[in-house]
Amino acid sequence: MERKILDVSQVNEYAKTLLESDALLHNICVRGELSNYKIYSSGHHYFTLKDATGAMKGVMFKYAASTLRFRPEDGMKVLASGKITIYERDGSYQINCSEMIPEGVGDLHVAFEQLKQKLNQEGLFDAAHKKPMPQYPHCIAIITSGAGAALHDMLRILGKRYPLAKVIVLPVRVQGAEAPPEICGAIRYANRFRIADVIITGRGGGSIEDLWAFNDERVAREIYASEIPVISAVGHEPDVTISDYVADLRAATPSNAAELIAPDQTELRQKLHTFAGQMQSAVVQTLKTDRQKLDAIREKRVLQSPENYLADRRQYLDTLQKYLAAAGGSFVAEKRKEFVRLTAALDAMSPLKVLGRGYSVVKDTSGNVLRSVKTLSTGDMLHLEMSDGIAHTIVDHVEVKAHE
């Protein structure tokens, strides 16, 4: 029997036809562990599925990959649904994956945990970034569904607790693919025009799919970037979303959000009543104290009898004058004694006193006092000043005293 000779591409094409005609392989679900998972710039995802003894290649083209609600990673066990095909160029078969979910848990749960970890590492959950809530907000913006029961509950509670606040409703869709962009746009609008002191965003309860708009990364980053404080009020108390972690304050329910941001007018009235009583008591006490001071001043002698007060002042001045005069006399006497003492000491040091004891002062013709014979020469004219007059003489001989 003569064998038919085929080209490689013909064999691959034939094998592809056989595989794609098999109903089981055309719609199959494969369990395996991901490895070598890569995402190319084209948007296509390539990976390997393996178990304990085998492996197979897989591809998930851009359109199918865009439906993923979690981020596939190496080592993750998944269920990959699709069809088995052959890549004719290499002759290798692969699974063309149209849907992929994590095994054991839902894909939304995995996506939630992955985004939570990512944003937490980036610091979007840090308490240091949380902005304080206004104590008495003038205007409150609510971003939620305009037809939902959550909105009506919040409006009812805000109107009852704090009717002074103005409430602005920015209606958006809170479920479906269009919800995240609308929520983000409303938050940006509120910040751009500064329409409120605080923002409440959220919705009533539901399944994880219903609440997924508030697990969207775009919404989380918009809440984080908001300059206006944001309260996240999504679902019931057990429900926790990414928005709850990023927001400045988390409310268990939309109704709880209204209670947290709106002070109770009954309590405010009680406080105002208490403050009014305290102010009244303070005024009464002040008036009482001032009246006592006034009575004390009124009883002073100066007001009862001004003439007696002036007489007392005159007597006080006389006493001061006497003290000053006595002090001045003592001061002058002391200074006079000191003057006499200093005069006596100065007189004792006077040159005239020295001359009176038999000494004389020798001066030259210019009146300079001579202190050494070395400055004299034979024939110099000298003046000898004594206590009772001056004698004029001429130097006849100069003799310098020898040093011992």
FENPEQUI-V497632 format. One record per backbone hydrogen bond with DSSP energy under -0.5 kcal/mol. NH is the residue of the N-H (numbers start at 1). CO is the residue of the C=O. Records with the same first field share a line. If there is no record, write none. Layout:
# FENPEQUI-V497632
NH = CO + CO
This chain:
# FENPEQUI-V497632
6 = 4
11 = 7
12 = 8
13 = 9
14 = 10
15 = 11
16 = 12
17 = 13
18 = 14
19 = 15
20 = 16
21 = 17
22 = 18 + 19
23 = 21
26 = 22
27 = 23
28 = 82
30 = 80
32 = 78
33 = 50
34 = 76
35 = 48
38 = 46
40 = 38 + 44
43 = 40
45 = 60
46 = 38
47 = 58
48 = 35
49 = 56
50 = 33
51 = 54
56 = 49
57 = 93
58 = 47
59 = 95
60 = 45
65 = 61
66 = 62
67 = 64
68 = 65
72 = 70
75 = 34
76 = 73
78 = 32
79 = 101
80 = 30 + 78
81 = 79 + 99
82 = 28
83 = 96
84 = 25
85 = 94
87 = 92
88 = 86
90 = 87
91 = 87
92 = 87
94 = 85
95 = 57
96 = 83 + 94
97 = 59 + 95
98 = 81
99 = 81
101 = 79
103 = 77
110 = 106
111 = 107
112 = 108
113 = 109
114 = 110
115 = 111
116 = 112
117 = 113
118 = 114
119 = 115
120 = 116
121 = 117
122 = 118
123 = 120
124 = 119
126 = 123
129 = 126
130 = 127
140 = 166
141 = 198
142 = 168
143 = 141 + 200
144 = 142 + 170
148 = 145
152 = 148
153 = 149
154 = 150
155 = 151
156 = 152
157 = 153
158 = 154
159 = 155
160 = 156
161 = 157
162 = 158
165 = 162
166 = 138
168 = 140
170 = 142 + 168
171 = 169
172 = 144
179 = 176
180 = 176
182 = 178
183 = 179
184 = 180
185 = 181
186 = 182
187 = 183
188 = 184
189 = 185
190 = 186
191 = 187
192 = 188
193 = 189
194 = 190
195 = 190
197 = 139
198 = 139
199 = 229
200 = 141
201 = 199 + 231
202 = 143
203 = 233
211 = 207
212 = 209
214 = 211
215 = 212
216 = 213
220 = 216
221 = 217
222 = 218
223 = 219
224 = 220
225 = 221
226 = 222 + 223
229 = 197
231 = 199
232 = 230 + 249
233 = 201 + 231
234 = 251
235 = 203 + 233
239 = 236
243 = 214
244 = 241
245 = 241
246 = 242
247 = 243
248 = 230
249 = 230
251 = 232
257 = 253
258 = 254
259 = 255
260 = 256
261 = 257
262 = 258
263 = 261
265 = 161
268 = 264
269 = 265
270 = 266
271 = 267
272 = 268
273 = 269
274 = 270
275 = 271
276 = 272
277 = 273
278 = 274
279 = 275
280 = 276
281 = 277
282 = 278
283 = 279
284 = 280
285 = 281
286 = 282
287 = 283
288 = 284
289 = 285
290 = 286
291 = 287
292 = 288
293 = 289
294 = 290
295 = 291
296 = 292
297 = 293
298 = 294
299 = 295
300 = 297
303 = 300
304 = 300
305 = 301
309 = 305
310 = 306
311 = 307
312 = 308
313 = 309
314 = 310
315 = 311
316 = 312
317 = 313
318 = 314
319 = 315
320 = 316
321 = 317
322 = 318
323 = 319
324 = 320
325 = 321
326 = 322
327 = 323
328 = 324
329 = 325
330 = 326
331 = 327
332 = 328
333 = 329
334 = 330
335 = 331
336 = 332
337 = 333
338 = 334
339 = 335
340 = 336
341 = 337
342 = 338
343 = 339
344 = 340
345 = 341
346 = 342
347 = 343
348 = 344
349 = 345
350 = 347
353 = 350
354 = 350
355 = 351
356 = 352
357 = 353 + 354
358 = 355
359 = 354
361 = 385
363 = 361 + 383
364 = 368
367 = 364
370 = 362
375 = 372
376 = 373
379 = 395
380 = 377
382 = 393
383 = 363
384 = 391
385 = 361 + 383
386 = 384 + 389
387 = 355
389 = 386
391 = 384
393 = 382
395 = 380
